[in-house]
Amino acid sequence: MDSRSQLMTDLKFSSSDSLSSKSSLLDVSASLKASFLGGLVEVGGSAKFLRDTKSSNQQSRVTMYYKETTRFEQLTMSQLGQFTNPQVFDQKTATHVVTGVLYGAQAVMMFDRTSSEEENKQEIEGQLNVMVKKIPLFSIEGKGAIKMTDGEKKVAESIACTFYGDFRLEQNPTTYMEALEVYKKLPTIEGESTECSSSKSLALSSFSTGYKSCTVGERN
């Protein structure tokens, strides 16, 4: 087995609540999305946010998606050449074999703010979008108290947060300020999850090859 470190962090934002946009954030394939819509697939971890939709027209939402990869493992060419499983071939129960797996973890934080009838919804959405995209900047500013203007603090107090992740937190964030603290710790949390888990981290993506490519010359 060939195993190598593949450290990478990806951060994305979306103000769309459509399933298409959510699927795009998670890189969900068209076939898997169809299976999800048909009720054939149960989702867990960070993917649970696919089922979370806005409950009101007065509700504004911005989603932040965080992914960190840790390592990539794949079968070597010699291992692929030795692959054989007569039962699978005879029964034709599968067409591909998994040859590589990318490990890591994902987290999704959904930020919501509900506007009153007297408020300008477009303005509220703009403020929410700005505040969510400032989270990485606020987390970099320092180890001490987070520096915010009075206006930013007022907006932050009106923002609710829902967390979906591939790792367990002691307490999920429900406010903007709690989410900010979690974001600052995400690399550490993911690292601890990697060290404590027997599988080291979660499989984020798999790579497959057709059986014929793996078994040339193996069966007559």
Helices and strands as residue ranges (DSSP letters): E 2-14, H 19-26, H 30-37, G 45-51, E 59-74, H 77-81, H 86-91, E 96-114, H 121-133, H 135-140, H 150-157, E 160-165, H 176-196, E 202-210, H 211-214
